């Protein structure tokens, strides 16, 4: 199922023995655009501490009551590694987190999770999370430079080949795979009143230091693209029309 990320904010996280807190943000891998963690602000029972939970912990959601149930109890969450969510999450913290919850291993190439609610297209080969991290060979060992916040990226400017076209307003998340399928773009003063969606696959570059996203599309093409209406559920027919318009093939985000 596809949902706007904003619509999932403030969902309650329900443990096996009570409420843990509310969803406040999502961390995703900027190479694969797959959600790696939900950032949950706990209630008064844990002094409002923020904790990270993997989608692997989620059970089937209660959409009507806006609840994500997890296969954890409150004591497990209370005893989890205390991670400062305002700073870059280190590999060591991730190892401690996975070891604490005994979650299945994370893919070595960073392409997704093995297991979890409603996930498909998975491979069976698994390696320890410590080895997966070691194989990434990333320069900054202290913090994963590819772990990004959806909240942080809202407001980033979108640049086409020949000019600006708008700002990131939200994301469309596939809760079967926990992949970000589209960025929702508010075209603002560029094309007043129009909103469009763009696939992460069409992104040429993200300059994080400049808060700018560059897509391999001309301004005029975006201007005349099929308009996105957030009030209407995203239908297959609309997606096919959109991809056909841009001359792009539809490739569903899968956990490889």
C-alpha positions in Angstrom: 0.0 0.0 0.0 1.1 3.5 -0.7 0.8 6.3 1.8 2.1 9.9 2.1 4.7 10.0 4.8 3.0 13.0 6.5 -0.1 10.9 7.0 1.9 8.4 9.0 3.3 11.0 11.4 1.8 10.7 14.9 0.8 7.1 14.3 0.8 5.3 17.7 3.4 2.6 18.2 1.7 -0.2 20.2 3.8 -2.7 22.1 2.5 -6.0 23.4 1.9 -4.4 26.8 1.0 -0.8 26.0 1.7 2.3 24.0 5.4 3.2 23.3 4.9 6.6 21.7 4.3 8.4 18.4 6.0 8.3 15.0 7.8 11.6 14.4 10.2 10.9 11.5 11.6 8.3 9.2 15.3 7.6 8.4 16.0 6.2 4.9 19.0 5.1 2.9 19.8 7.7 0.3 21.3 5.1 -2.1 18.2 2.9 -2.2 15.4 5.2 -0.9 14.3 2.5 1.5 13.2 3.3 5.1 15.6 1.9 7.6 14.1 3.3 10.8 11.0 4.9 12.3 11.9 7.7 14.8 9.5 7.3 17.7 9.0 9.9 20.5 8.1 8.0 23.6 5.5 9.4 26.1 6.0 10.3 29.7 6.8 6.7 30.7 10.2 7.2 29.1 10.6 10.9 29.6 9.9 11.7 26.0 13.0 9.9 24.8 13.3 9.2 21.0 14.0 5.7 19.9 14.7 4.0 16.6 12.6 1.0 15.4 13.1 -1.0 12.3 10.2 -1.7 10.0 11.1 -5.3 10.8 9.5 -4.9 14.2 6.1 -3.9 12.7 3.1 -6.1 12.6 0.1 -5.5 10.3 -1.0 -1.8 10.8 -4.4 -0.7 12.1 -5.0 2.0 9.5 -8.4 3.0 10.9 -7.0 3.7 14.4 -3.6 4.9 13.1 -1.6 2.3 15.1 1.6 0.4 14.2 1.8 -2.6 16.4 5.2 -4.0 17.2 6.3 -7.4 18.4 8.2 -5.8 21.3 7.3 -5.0 24.9 8.0 -1.7 26.7 10.8 -3.1 28.8 12.7 -4.0 25.6 12.3 -0.5 24.3 13.3 1.0 27.7 16.5 -1.1 27.7 17.4 -0.4 24.1 20.6 1.5 23.2 20.2 5.2 23.9 20.8 6.8 20.5 20.9 10.6 20.0 18.5 11.0 17.0 19.7 14.6 16.5 23.1 13.3 15.4 24.3 10.9 12.7 23.6 7.3 13.7 26.9 5.4 13.9 27.5 1.8 12.7 28.3 0.8 16.2 24.9 2.1 17.4 23.2 0.2 14.6 25.0 -3.0 15.6 24.0 -2.5 19.2 20.4 -1.9 18.2 20.1 -5.0 16.0 21.8 -7.2 18.6 19.5 -5.9 21.3 16.3 -6.6 19.4 17.7 -9.7 17.7 16.4 -8.4 14.4 17.3 -10.2 11.2 20.3 -9.0 9.3 20.4 -6.0 7.1 21.5 -6.5 3.5 25.2 -6.0 2.8 24.6 -3.7 -0.1 22.1 -1.6 1.8 19.3 -2.6 -0.6 16.9 -3.5 2.1 15.7 -5.7 4.9 15.4 -9.5 5.0 12.0 -10.4 6.4 9.4 -8.1 7.9 5.7 -7.5 7.4 4.5 -7.8 3.8 7.9 -7.7 2.2 8.5 -9.5 -1.1 11.2 -10.1 -3.5 13.7 -11.0 -0.8 16.7 -13.3 -1.2 17.5 -16.0 1.3 21.2 -15.4 1.7 22.0 -13.6 4.9 25.2 -12.3 6.5 25.8 -10.9 10.0 25.0 -7.2 10.3 28.6 -6.5 11.5 29.9 -8.0 8.2 27.3 -6.2 6.2 28.5 -2.9 7.6 32.2 -3.8 7.1 31.5 -4.6 3.4 30.1 -1.2 2.7 33.6 0.4 3.0 32.2 3.8 3.7 34.7 6.5 4.7 33.0 7.9 7.8 32.9 4.9 10.2 31.5 7.0 13.0 28.3 7.9 11.2 26.5 6.6 8.1 26.4 9.4 5.6 23.7 7.6 3.7 21.1 7.7 6.5 18.8 10.6 5.9 15.7 12.1 7.6 12.5 12.6 5.6 11.7 15.6 7.8 15.0 17.2 7.0 14.6 16.9 3.3 11.2 18.6 3.1 11.7 22.0 1.6 14.7 21.0 -0.5 14.7 22.8 -3.9 14.1 20.6 -7.0 16.2 21.5 -10.0 15.4 20.3 -13.5 18.1 20.4 -16.3 17.3 24.0 -17.1 16.0 25.6 -13.9 14.1 25.2 -10.6 10.7 23.5 -10.5 9.7 23.4 -6.9 10.3 22.1 -3.4 10.0 18.7 -1.8 6.7 18.7 0.1 6.3 15.0 1.1 7.0 11.4 0.0 4.9 8.5 -1.1 5.9 5.4 0.8 5.1 1.9 -0.1 4.4 0.2 3.2 4.7 -3.3 1.6 8.4 -2.8 0.9 9.1 0.4 2.9 10.6 2.0 -0.2 10.0 5.6 -1.1 8.3 5.4 -4.5 7.9 9.1 -5.2 8.8 12.6 -4.0 5.8 15.0 -3.9 6.8 18.3 -5.3 5.1 21.6 -4.6 5.8 23.7 -7.7 4.8 26.9 -5.8 5.6 30.1 -7.7 7.0 28.1 -10.7 3.7 26.5 -11.7 1.2 28.0 -9.3 -1.2 25.6 -7.6 0.3 22.5 -9.3 1.8 19.5 -7.5 3.7 16.7 -9.2 5.4 13.5 -8.2 8.9 12.3 -9.2 10.5 8.9 -8.8 13.8 8.8 -6.9 15.0 6.8 -10.0 14.9 10.1 -12.0 17.2 11.9 -9.5 20.6 12.6 -11.0 22.1 14.1 -7.9 21.4 15.3 -4.4 23.6 18.1 -3.0 22.9 17.7 0.7 25.1 20.6 1.6 23.1 22.9 -0.7 19.7 21.3 0.2 19.1 20.7 -3.5 17.8 17.8 -5.6 18.6 17.5 -9.3 16.4 15.5 -11.7 17.2 14.5 -15.2 14.2 16.2 -16.7 13.6 19.5 -18.5 11.5 22.2 -16.8 8.9 22.2 -19.6 8.3 18.5 -19.3 7.6 18.8 -15.5 5.4 21.9 -16.2 3.1 19.9 -18.4 3.2 16.5 -16.6 0.1 14.9 -15.2 -0.9 16.7 -12.1 -0.9 14.9 -8.7 -3.9 15.2 -6.4 -3.1 14.2 -2.8 -6.8 13.7 -2.1 -7.0 10.9 -4.6 -5.3 7.5 -3.9 -2.5 6.8 -6.3 -3.8 4.5 -8.9 -1.9 2.1 -11.3 -3.5 3.9 -14.3 -2.1 7.3 -13.1 1.4 5.8 -12.5 1.4 4.2 -16.0 0.3 7.5 -17.5 3.0 9.4 -15.6 5.8 7.0 -16.5 4.7 6.9 -20.1 4.7 10.7 -20.3 8.3 10.8 -19.2 9.3 7.8 -21.3 10.2 5.9 -18.1 9.5 2.3 -17.3 7.7 1.4 -14.0 10.0 -0.6 -11.7 8.4 -1.3 -8.3 10.8 -0.8 -5.4 11.7 -4.3 -4.1 13.8 -5.6 -1.3 16.6 -7.4 -3.1 
